[in-house]
């Protein structure tokens, strides 16, 4: 049964809405780790690592630093896998398309939820593969959903950043599980329910997403999904296996007069100044966020003198603020799309206009990170409310801006590979969070003050990237002005 043209806008909005729900409720759940740790501790996971110690006044105390270190290691490995395996996932997406990538992601995510469901305190080590599978499956949901922005050309960056914000907000899923656990719902029941939700992911894969890709710019009468008819379109597949860098387009109007644009090769993109500085911009800020999330529980315990009810209160506050990521991220997209629909400067291409618009976004993201890091450094418990707000604001700007900048600065045929490579290389950098945590625990006696100062100073490096893009745009504008003057004089 063919789908009429009238149903196409409905299908696109349904694709957008369901993708938003998928990112909001599932994709980035692993980053709500602080809430899940609270539940896991109450269930006795890694409790064998807690030892009785004698205080300075002769009182007995339970030292659970070994348990905290193990929980931190679980998160470190999961966050590393989340980023590092984005590279092969990006190649998988670019090579085989949406359906294959999503089926693989759904399989990983379902395995992860089942492992947590069947884990117990006696089998605490199951958390290591389980959280990693959740992380990798979740990032595949995000990668395959970001192309939905191509359906809304003038608001493309806004949709991409909105999905990344929803990805950040999905960390509140573990808060919901924590609250349900306090109400008497077991971890087994919660994660078994998440496993059954894979049926929804499968239905969306086959009915509301293309088999290959959503092209950009979007061809006229573009259709996708099961039961949509082909309206004067030609399905293009990859001509040969050697042409693996050329994206196949799901359905494109047959227009032999269209000019062929020479795109940059993957190698040229990889070695470009833009990619190098963007990678550094992403890496330093991501390290700051990962260390903050991974050490949040012991930090709150230290600032609250180990009061469980106070720690729980602040953990809940942190998780609730994560919900605001979906509200914060679109502002970044609006900043990057603010020039759309307006006349461009004389001689300025759409690519250069998009690039110029990204400078403010890159700068604000770096500034937010410095402010967040300064607040996190000050050992004041009430101040952490402001820290939580700045953290979620910066994180939503960081990941949304990362994906949007890569989609702007480089050819779309390399998006999956470049996005994956950026996340993979930044993951290698983020592994530094574990030695930082060990330094705080073993050398600084649990006080992260000096490590936080060092990370705040390191965050200043992120300002290089917006400065580099700004100087590039100014140089191009100057070159065009000079060429125009030469043409006029001749």
N, C-alpha and C positions, 0 to 999 in steps of 0.2 A: 504494500500500500504506500503510494508516494505521499510525501509531505508537501503541502501547499506552501507558497511563499509566505502566507500570513502566519504560519506556525513557526517560521524561522526565528523571529524576534523572541517569541515565547520560549523556544528551546534554548536560545542563547542566555536569556535571563535565568532560566532554570539551571543551566550549566553553571552560571556564575554563582547563584544562590547555594546550590548544593556543594559546590567547590569550597565556598566560604565556610559552610557548616563542617565540611570534612577537615579543613585546616584548623578550624576553631575548636573542634571537639576531639581530634585524634592526633594530628600530625606532630606537634611539638610537645607531647605530654611528658617526655623524659626530662624536660627542663623545669618541671614542677617537683624535682627530686627532693627538695627540702621538706615538702609536705609528706611525701611517701616515707622518707627516713623516719619521721616522727612515728608513723604507724609501724614500720619495721622494727624500731627499737622496742615498742610496746609488745611486739610479738616475739621478741627475744632473738632476732637475727644477729649473728656474730656476737652474742652476749658472752660467749666463752672467752672472748678477748678482754673482758673487763676483769680487773684484779683489785683485791683489797689492799689499800695502802694506809699507812699511819701518818696523820697530819703532824704539824709542828707542836700542837698542844696535846698530842697523844690520842686524839680521836681517830676512829676508823672511818675511812672514806672509800668510795668505789671509784677507781680510776678507769674510765672507759675511753681513753685516748686511742687505744688500739682498735676499738670498735669504730670510732670516728674515722680513723685512718682507712679502715677497710671500706666504709661507706664512701669516703672520698675517692678511693681507688675505683670503685664501681662506676661512679659518675665520670671520673677522668677517662676511663676506657670507653664508656658509652658516648661521651661527647667527642672523643677522638674518632671513634668509628662513624659517628654521625657526619662528621666533616670529611674525614679521609676517604671514606667509601663513596662520597658524593662524586669523586672523579670517575671511577668505573660506572657508577650509576648514570652519570652524564653521558658517557660513551654509549651505554646501553640504550638510553633514551634517544640519542642522536642516530644510532645505528638501526634500532629495531622499532622505534616509535612508541606511542603512548600505551597501547594495549599490553604489549610485552612487559614494558617497564612497570606498569601498574600491577599486573598479575604477580610479578616478582615481589613488589613492595607489599602487596596484600598478604602474600605467603609469609614473608619475614615478620610483618607486624602481628599476624595471627599466632605464629610460633612464639613470639615474645610474650604476648598476653597469656598464652597457655602455660608457658614456663613459670611466670609469676603466680598464676592461679594454683599450680600444683607444687610450688615451692613451700618449704617449711623452715623453721629455725634450724632443724637438723640438716637441711640441704640449702643453707644460706648461699653457697657458691653458685647456685642456679641464677642468682641475680646478675652475675657477670655476663653470661650470654643473653639473658632475657632482656636486660636494659639496652644492650647493644643492638639486638634485633629490633626492638621498639624504635630506637633512634634511626637506624638505617631505613626501616620501612616507612617511618614518618617523613623523612626527608624526600623519599620517592613520591609520596603524596604531594608534597609541596612542589617539587620539580615539574611533575606532570600537570599541576594545576596552574602554574604561573603563565602558561601559554594562553590561558583563557583571556588574558589582557589583550591579546591580538584581536579578539572579537569586538573590542571597544576602542578603536583606533585613537581618538582624541583623548581618551582617558586611560590609555594603556599603562602608564607609570603608576597612576592612582590605583588601578586594579592590582598590579603586581605588588605594590607596597601594602595594600589592604590585605592581600593573602598572606604576606609575610607577617603583618601584625596579628592576623588570626592565628598563624603558626605560633607566635610568641604567647598569645593569650591561652592557647590550648594547654599550657603548663598548669593552668588552674584545674585541669581534669584530676590531678592527684590531690588537690584540695577537696574536691567533691568526694573522692574516695576516702580521704581522711575523715571528713564529716560523716560520711556513711558508716565508716568503721566505728566512730564514736557513738553512732546511733544503733550499733549492733549488727551491721552488715559486714560479713567477712570479706577478707581480701579475695578468697576463692570465688565468691559469688560476683564481686565487682569485676574481676578480670575475666571471668568466664563470660559475663555479659558483653564485655568489649570484644571478645573473640567472636561472638555471634554477629556482631555488627559488620563483620567482613562481608556478609551477604549484601549489605547496602553498598559497600565499596565496589563489589562485583557488578551489581546492577548499573551503577553509575558509569563504570568503565565501558560497558557495552552499549548503553543507550544514550549517554549524554556527553561522550567524548569521542574524538576521531580515532581511527585505527592507527594513523601515523601522526600527523602534526596539524596544528592550526597555523596557517601561513601568515606572514606580515610583510607588506600590507595585505589586507584581506581582499581576495577577489570578489567581484560582484556575483551574487547568487550562490555564495559559498555555502555548502551543506555538509553535514557530518552526522555520525551516529547511525544506528540501525533504523531502517524504514524511511530514510529521507531520500527523495528522488534526486537524480542528477539533472540539473537544469543548464543545458548547453555548456557542460564542463568536460574537462579532460583530466583523468587521473594520471598523474605523473609518478612513476616509480624510478628508483635509481637505475641508471642505465647499466652500470657494471659495478662489481664489488670494489674496483680500484677507485671509483668516484665516491668514496665513502664520506667525504666532507660536504658533498652537495646534498642538501636536504630534499627529500621527496615531498611534494606538495599534495595534500589529500585530494583536492579537486580544484583546478584552476581553469578560467576561461581560455579558450583557444584563441590566442592573439599573436600572430606571427610577426607583427610589426613592433612589438614591445622591444625597447632597447635593452641590451644585455649589459649589466653592470659588473665590472671586474671587482670581485670581492677580495679582501685581504686573506692570505692563507692563515691556517691555524698557527703556524710557526711565527709569522709576522706579528700576529696578535699577542702571542705568548711572550715575545721578546720586546714588545713595545714598552715605552716609558709609562704609559697609562696603566698597563697591567701590573707592572712591578710596584709602582707607588700605591695602586689600589690594593694589592695584596698586603703591603705593609700596613696600610690604613685599616684593613679588615683584621689583620692578625693581632695588632697591639690592643685594639679595643675588645676583641673577642676573648683574649687571654684575661683581660680585666673582669669581664662578665663571668667567665667560667670559674675563676678563682673565687669570686664573690658568692656564686650560687653553691659551689662545692663546699665552701667553708661557712656558710650562713648559720647552720645549726650550732656548731661549736662556738662561733662568734657570739650568737645570742645567749648561749649558755654562760659564756664568760661575762657578758655585760649585765646579765640578770642574776648573777651569782647562783646559777643552776636551778632557779625557780621554774618547775615544769609548766605551771599554768601561765606564767609570763612568756616563756618560750613559745608555747602553743599559740598564745594571743598574737605574738609578732609573726610567727610562721603563717597564721591565717591572714594577717594583714598583708604580708608579702604576696601570698598566693592570690588574694583578691585584687591587688594592684596589677597583677599580670593580666587580668581580664581586660584592663584598659589598653593593652597593646593594640587590639583591633580598632580602637578609637583613635589612638595616636598615629599609627602608621599612615592612614590616608592623608594626613597633613603633609607628610613628606612627599607623597605622590602629587598632591596639589601644587607644592613648591616646584616640582620638576615639570609639571604640565602647565604651569601658569602662563606660558607663552603661546600655547596651542590656540589656534583660532585668531591670533593677532597677526598683523602684517610683520614680516621679518625685516631686519635691516637690509639695505640695498646690498646685493651680492652675497648675502648669507644663506647657506643651504640649510635644509631642515636638520641635517646631522649636526651642523655647527650650532644651530639654535638650541637643540636639545642638550648639547654638551655645555653650552654657556649656562643654561638653566640649572644644570646639575651642580655647579660650583657652590651655590648657597646651601644646598642640601648637604654636600660633603663637609662644608665648614661647620654648619650647625651640629652635625652629628659628632664631630671631633670635640666641639665645645661642650656639648652635653656630657660626653664621656669624662672630660676633665672635672666638671662640676660634680658628677656622680662619684668619681673616685675620691675627690676631696671630702665629700660628706661621709663616704664609707670609711675614710681614714680616721675621722674624729671619733673617739671612743665614748659616744653619748647614745644611750639607748633611745630616748625620745626622738633624736635626730634621724634615726633609722627610718622613720616614716617618710621623711623627705628623700632619703637615700633610695627607698623602694620606688618612689614616684619617678625620680630621675633615672633610675635603672631601667624601668619598663619603657620610659620615653626614649631613652637612648638605644635600647635594644631593638625597639620597633623601627626606629630610624636606621639603625645599622644594617639589619638584614634586608629590609625593604629597599634601602638605598643601594646596597650591594648588588642585588638582582637587577634593579632598575638601571644602574650605571652600566653594568655589563651588557644589558640589552640595548643601551643607547650607543655605547662607545665601540662595540664590535659587531660584526655581521651576525645575523640571527642563526645562520647555519652552524655557527660555532658556539652558540649560547650554552648548550648542555655541557660541552667539554670544558669551556672556560669557567663556567660557574662551578662545575665539579672540581676543576683543578685549583681554583681559588680557595674553595672550602677545604680541599685535601691538604694543600700546603699550609693553610692557616691552622689546620688541625695539628700538624707537626709542631708548630709554634706553641699551640695551646697545651701541649704535653708538659710544658714548663710549670703548669699549675701544681702538679704533684710534688716536684722538688720544692716549690715554694711552700706548699702545705707542710712538708716534712721539715723544712727550715723553721717554720713557725712553731711546730710541735716540739721538735727536739732541741733546737738551739735557742729560740727566743721564748721558751717556756709558755707557749700558747698565745703570746702577744703579737698580733700581726701588724703593729703600728709601722715598723720600719719597712716591711715588705710592701705595705700599702703606699708609703711615700715613694718607694722606688717605682711602683706601677703607675702612680700618678705622673711622675716625671716621664716615664716611658710613653704615656698616653699623648704627650705633647708632640711626639713624632708624627701622629696622625694628621697634623696640620699641613704637612708637606704635600699631601695629595691634592687638596683643593687649591693650594697655591700653584701647583704644577699645571692643573687644568686651566686655571684662570690665566696664567702666563701664556699658555698655548693659544687660548681663545683670543687674547689681546694681540698676540703675534700674527695670527691669521687675519684679524681685522686690519692690522697695520699693513700687512702685505697686500690686501685687497685695495686699500686706500692708495697705496703707492702705485699699483698697477693701473688703477683708474686714472690717477694723475698723469701717468706716462701716456696712456691711451688718449687722454684729452689733449695733451700738448702736441702729440704727433698728428 
